[in-house]
Amino acid sequence: MAEPDGVEEIEQTGEIVERVAAIDIAKASGMVCVRTPHEDKPGKRVQRVFNTLATSGAILEAADHLICQGVTRVVMEATSTYWKSFFLLLESRGLECRPVNARDVKNVPGRPKTDKLDAIRLAKLAERGMLRPSFPPPKPIRELRDFTRARAVMTHERTRHKQRTEKLLEDAQIKLSTVISDIFGVSGRAMLEAMIAGGRSPKALADLAHGTIKAGPAALAQALTGRFEEHHAFMCRMPPDTVDYLSIQIDKLTARITTRLAGPSTTEDDDGPGQGTLMPITDVERLDEIPGIGPNTAQVILAEIGLDMSVFPTAGHLVSWAKLSPRTIRSGGKNTSGPTGKGNPWLRGALGEAAISAARTDTFLRARHRRIVKRRGHMKALVAVARSILVSVWHLMNNPIARYRELGPDYHTRNLDPTRKTRDLIRQLKALGHDVTLAPATA
């Protein structure tokens, strides 16, 4: 008989949460199931199920009813954005609210599925403590998230309008984007405004270019030769106006985000052994020291993970929550790794951009990317770099006086085991058909 992997003592309890409520949320209503102990029969449970509207008054009325029943915990399935009204209003009444992932409360296949049965199943799982709550950040972080996510949406929309302008120019046989990297730069915008105003001479339009343009006047004139007609001018007028409007809104959001994160933290600037001096520095500035992370990316990361790292006991917990670590699958004595999962799209997008930028720098992160990309591929290497960045973020946020220290691109070379490297090189040479004989090097 095989020995067990380990013996663990588990305390078996009947009902972990005595008074619990669960809500199956829809767009216009919510099915509430309340489970409480029976007053006359010890060990028995009383279950009440009722439907409530998703309006503010109805939710507050349901909250008062739950308080009268002595409910201590309310669990709800995080359905789209419909759960937010229930969460915020019930939380304002002092109830402990826990949104949970819909994947964790999925009903057993083959059984009937109704809103009532879903609410009952959710309540039974919640009272036994079998559900892991999601991460609803505090109100200041939720407001910061609204700002950063709105900025990301507007930035994406601004890019779409820029691309639409480029398509209109291509339709008019104007190849401006082939000679200018940014058609909305100073030179490109001047040429575009001149064409909209009625200018058609390629030479006159090429003379509007500033000295930073690498293309010569002849190449510019050739690219500006086309059939730019009146309806093209009318259509090209709208995207630049929209781009200007979105740029103003993005600047307003950035100013508001910067103000929210402007609170300084105390950190130690080490000038030598025992020569540390205290200086004020913001969390954004500390994260900005990590290769690949800029001020905007740092703001997005802080808005998504929050400022309090106590909700993530270790860096591994944060990485797992962000879905940047492969899922372990063990069956039949075989260990395999599954996909990382979807995770937070706003956080993953910011970390992905940071990883791409870090892979182009002469730093430790680039060396890590180059080591992994040879055997695992580009995408997995980027995920690994993003994971390393997030681990650094956790340590910086967990320790208010910590600062990022670059390990250097030669970190792996400096800490390489010579015996292991020699063995690997010999094995590679033998695989190529060579006989290897080692001799000690002369002094």
Sequence and secondary structure as in RCSB ss.txt:
>XXXX:A:sequence
MAEPDGVEEIEQTGEIVERVAAIDIAKASGMVCVRTPHEDKPGKRVQRVFNTLATSGAILEAADHLICQGVTRVV
MEATSTYWKSFFLLLESRGLECRPVNARDVKNVPGRPKTDKLDAIRLAKLAERGMLRPSFPPPKPIRELRDFTRA
RAVMTHERTRHKQRTEKLLEDAQIKLSTVISDIFGVSGRAMLEAMIAGGRSPKALADLAHGTIKAGPAALAQALT
GRFEEHHAFMCRMPPDTVDYLSIQIDKLTARITTRLAGPSTTEDDDGPGQGTLMPITDVERLDEIPGIGPNTAQV
ILAEIGLDMSVFPTAGHLVSWAKLSPRTIRSGGKNTSGPTGKGNPWLRGALGEAAISAARTDTFLRARHRRIVKR
RGHMKALVAVARSILVSVWHLMNNPIARYRELGPDYHTRNLDPTRKTRDLIRQLKALGHDVTLAPATA
>XXXX:A:secstr
    S        S S SSEEEEEE SSEEEEEEEEE SSSTT EEEEEEEEESSHHHHHHHHHHHHHTT  EEE
EE  TTTHHHHHHHHHHTT EEEEE GGGG   TTS   HHHHHHHHHHHHHTT   B     HHHHHHHHHHHH
HHHHHHHHHHHHHHHHHHHHHTT  GGGT S TTSHHHHHHHHHHHHT   HHHHHTT  TT  S HHHHHHHT 
S   HHHHHHHHHHHHHHHHHHHHHHHHHHHHHHHT   EEEEE SSTT  EEEEE HHHHHHTSTT  HHHHHH
HHHHH S GGGSSSHHHHHHHTT S EEEEETTEEEEE      HHHHHHHHHHHHHHTTSSSHHHHHHHHHHHH
H HHHHHHHHHHHHHHHHHHHHHSTT       TTHHHHT  HHHHHHHHHHHHHHTT          
